[in-house]
């Protein structure tokens, strides 16, 4: 029981840690319109962001690994789907990290060359940057969202957390997926009021869920529904 309790607390901690590392993995120099010069001038910032993005990958995988043995007892197929999508998301994040460092390498070479050769570097850099945006803001969200929908539906069916919280997680995840679909078709841009507003419910939900898992754990399935992991 103590191991189970500690694993759920650690899962909650990983949610909070993932939110923090997600913020720290933002590389403003690479997101700048002048990223080919800004990235080289802020190499430490970009490298640090890449490190935190790798840590973010570990938090995503760690959360799923800790929860899988617990939630599979309630619905093995949904639990396996959740774990599978988290593993895929981890691979995507690692690819995104490599691309981020590749953008830094291109930027460092770009500032050294003469103006005649800059067009080729600009074209290659733009391809890398677009690929990174697709990975981070679209396909990563699709993958994480698919897995999250599975586990939140499992939470709802098994009554592991309050119903309102499960519904919040499901609706928030759907809104985040919608934001990425709009981004894919160019209807909204990254870091806009519309895009951020669609992702706010998910961010707040994850904060609440992380705190709940740390301090209350899951509900039991008995008729009184007492918290078994206080």
C-alpha positions as CSV (number, residue, x, y, z in Angstrom):
1,X,0.0,0.0,0.0
2,X,2.8,2.4,0.8
3,X,4.5,1.7,-2.6
4,X,1.2,2.3,-4.3
5,X,0.6,5.5,-2.4
6,X,4.1,6.8,-3.1
7,X,3.8,6.0,-6.8
8,X,0.6,8.0,-7.1
9,X,2.2,10.9,-5.3
10,X,5.2,10.7,-7.5
11,X,2.9,10.7,-10.6
12,X,1.3,13.9,-9.3
13,X,4.7,15.4,-8.8
14,X,5.7,14.5,-12.3
15,X,2.7,16.4,-13.7
16,X,3.8,19.5,-11.9
17,X,7.5,19.0,-12.9
18,X,6.3,18.5,-16.5
19,X,4.5,21.8,-16.4
20,X,7.6,23.6,-15.1
21,X,10.0,21.9,-17.5
22,X,7.6,22.6,-20.3
23,X,7.9,26.3,-19.6
24,X,11.7,26.1,-19.2
25,X,11.9,24.3,-22.5
26,X,10.7,27.3,-24.4
27,X,13.5,28.8,-26.6
28,X,12.4,32.3,-27.3
29,X,15.5,32.9,-29.5
30,X,14.4,30.1,-31.8
31,X,10.8,31.4,-31.8
32,X,12.0,34.8,-32.8
33,X,11.5,35.9,-36.5
34,X,15.3,36.5,-36.5
35,X,16.0,33.1,-35.1
36,X,19.0,32.5,-37.5
37,X,21.0,35.2,-35.7
38,X,19.2,35.1,-32.3
39,X,19.8,31.4,-31.7
40,X,23.6,31.7,-32.2
41,X,23.7,34.8,-29.9
42,X,21.7,32.9,-27.2
43,X,23.3,29.5,-27.6
44,X,23.2,28.8,-23.8
45,X,19.5,29.5,-23.7
46,X,18.8,27.2,-26.7
47,X,20.9,24.4,-25.2
48,X,19.2,24.8,-21.8
49,X,15.8,24.6,-23.5
50,X,16.8,21.4,-25.2
51,X,17.9,19.9,-21.9
52,X,14.6,20.8,-20.3
53,X,12.7,19.4,-23.3
54,X,14.5,16.1,-22.7
55,X,13.6,16.2,-19.0
56,X,10.0,16.9,-20.2
57,X,10.2,13.6,-22.2
58,X,11.2,11.8,-19.0
59,X,8.3,13.2,-17.0
60,X,5.8,12.2,-19.7
61,X,7.1,8.6,-19.8
62,X,7.6,8.4,-16.0
63,X,4.0,9.5,-15.4
64,X,2.6,6.8,-17.7
65,X,4.9,4.1,-16.3
66,X,3.9,4.9,-12.7
67,X,0.1,4.9,-13.5
68,X,-0.1,2.0,-15.9
69,X,0.1,-0.8,-13.3
70,X,-2.7,1.0,-11.3
71,X,-5.1,1.9,-14.1
72,X,-4.8,-1.4,-16.1
73,X,-6.7,-3.1,-13.3
74,X,-9.7,-1.0,-14.3
75,X,-9.5,-1.2,-18.1
76,X,-6.4,-2.8,-19.6
77,X,-7.1,-1.7,-23.2
78,X,-7.5,2.0,-22.3
79,X,-4.4,1.8,-20.0
80,X,-2.3,0.2,-22.7
81,X,-3.4,2.8,-25.2
82,X,-2.5,5.5,-22.8
83,X,1.0,4.0,-22.2
84,X,1.5,3.5,-25.9
85,X,0.7,7.0,-26.9
86,X,3.0,8.3,-24.1
87,X,5.9,6.2,-25.5
88,X,5.2,7.6,-29.0
89,X,5.1,11.1,-27.5
90,X,8.4,10.5,-25.9
91,X,10.0,9.6,-29.2
92,X,8.5,12.7,-30.8
93,X,9.9,14.9,-28.1
94,X,13.4,13.5,-28.5
95,X,13.1,14.1,-32.3
96,X,12.0,17.7,-31.5
97,X,15.0,18.1,-29.2
98,X,17.4,17.0,-31.9
99,X,15.8,19.4,-34.3
100,X,16.1,22.3,-31.8
101,X,19.8,21.6,-31.5
102,X,20.1,21.4,-35.3
103,X,18.5,24.8,-35.6
104,X,21.2,26.1,-33.2
105,X,23.9,24.5,-35.3
106,X,22.5,26.0,-38.5
107,X,22.3,29.4,-36.8
108,X,25.9,29.2,-35.6
109,X,27.0,28.5,-39.2
110,X,24.8,31.1,-40.6
111,X,26.4,34.0,-38.8
112,X,29.8,32.9,-40.1
113,X,29.1,32.8,-43.8
114,X,29.0,35.5,-46.4
115,X,25.8,37.0,-47.7
116,X,26.0,35.0,-51.0
117,X,25.5,31.7,-49.2
118,X,22.9,32.8,-46.7
119,X,19.9,31.9,-48.8
120,X,20.6,28.2,-48.6
121,X,21.0,28.4,-44.9
122,X,17.8,30.4,-44.6
123,X,15.8,27.8,-46.6
124,X,17.2,24.9,-44.5
125,X,16.6,26.8,-41.3
126,X,13.1,27.5,-42.2
127,X,12.4,23.8,-42.9
128,X,13.8,22.9,-39.6
129,X,11.9,25.5,-37.7
130,X,8.6,24.6,-39.4
131,X,9.2,20.9,-38.7
132,X,9.9,21.8,-35.0
133,X,6.6,23.8,-34.8
134,X,4.7,20.9,-36.4
135,X,6.2,18.5,-33.9
136,X,5.8,20.6,-30.7
137,X,2.5,22.3,-31.3
138,X,0.6,19.9,-33.5
139,X,1.6,16.2,-33.6
140,X,2.9,16.2,-30.0
141,X,-0.5,17.6,-28.9
142,X,-2.4,15.0,-31.0
143,X,-0.4,12.2,-29.5
144,X,-0.5,13.3,-25.9
145,X,-4.1,14.2,-26.3
146,X,-5.1,10.8,-27.7
147,X,-3.4,9.1,-24.7
148,X,-4.9,11.6,-22.2
149,X,-8.4,11.1,-23.5
150,X,-8.0,7.3,-22.9
151,X,-6.8,7.7,-19.4
152,X,-9.3,10.4,-18.5
153,X,-12.2,8.3,-19.8
154,X,-10.7,5.4,-17.7
155,X,-10.7,7.8,-14.7
156,X,-14.3,8.6,-15.4
157,X,-15.5,5.0,-15.7
158,X,-13.5,3.7,-12.7
159,X,-14.4,6.8,-10.6
160,X,-10.7,7.2,-9.6
161,X,-11.1,11.0,-9.4
162,X,-14.3,13.1,-9.0
163,X,-16.5,13.0,-12.1
164,X,-16.3,16.8,-12.6
165,X,-12.5,16.6,-12.7
166,X,-12.5,13.7,-15.3
167,X,-15.0,15.7,-17.5
168,X,-12.8,18.8,-17.2
169,X,-9.8,16.8,-18.3
170,X,-11.7,15.3,-21.3
171,X,-13.1,18.7,-22.4
172,X,-9.8,20.5,-21.9
173,X,-7.9,17.9,-24.0
174,X,-10.5,18.2,-26.8
175,X,-10.0,22.0,-26.8
176,X,-6.2,21.6,-27.0
177,X,-6.6,19.2,-29.9
178,X,-8.9,21.7,-31.6
179,X,-6.3,24.4,-31.1
180,X,-3.7,22.3,-32.8
181,X,-6.0,21.5,-35.7
182,X,-6.6,25.2,-36.2
183,X,-2.9,25.7,-36.1
184,X,-2.3,23.0,-38.7
185,X,-4.7,24.7,-41.2
186,X,-3.3,28.1,-40.5
187,X,-6.4,29.5,-38.9
188,X,-4.6,30.6,-35.8
189,X,-0.9,31.1,-35.0
190,X,1.2,30.0,-32.1
191,X,1.4,32.3,-29.1
192,X,-1.8,34.1,-29.9
193,X,-4.7,34.9,-27.6
194,X,-7.0,32.3,-29.4
195,X,-4.4,29.5,-29.2
196,X,-3.5,30.2,-25.6
197,X,-7.2,30.5,-24.5
198,X,-7.9,27.0,-26.0
199,X,-5.0,25.5,-24.0
200,X,-5.7,27.2,-20.7
201,X,-8.3,24.7,-19.5
202,X,-5.8,21.8,-20.0
203,X,-3.1,23.7,-18.2
204,X,-5.3,24.4,-15.2
205,X,-6.6,20.9,-15.1
206,X,-3.1,19.4,-15.1
207,X,-2.2,21.6,-12.2
208,X,-5.3,20.6,-10.2
209,X,-4.8,16.9,-11.0
210,X,-1.2,17.0,-10.0
211,X,-2.0,18.6,-6.7
212,X,-4.8,16.1,-6.1
213,X,-2.7,13.1,-6.8
214,X,0.0,14.4,-4.4
215,X,-2.3,15.1,-1.5
216,X,-5.4,12.8,-2.0
217,X,-4.5,10.1,-4.5
218,X,-7.3,8.1,-6.2
219,X,-10.7,7.2,-4.9
220,X,-11.6,3.7,-3.9
221,X,-14.4,1.8,-5.7
222,X,-16.3,1.1,-2.6
223,X,-19.8,2.5,-2.1
224,X,-18.5,5.1,0.3
225,X,-15.8,6.1,-2.2
226,X,-13.3,6.9,0.4
227,X,-9.9,8.1,-0.7
228,X,-7.6,5.1,-0.3
229,X,-4.4,7.0,-0.7
230,X,-4.6,9.9,1.6
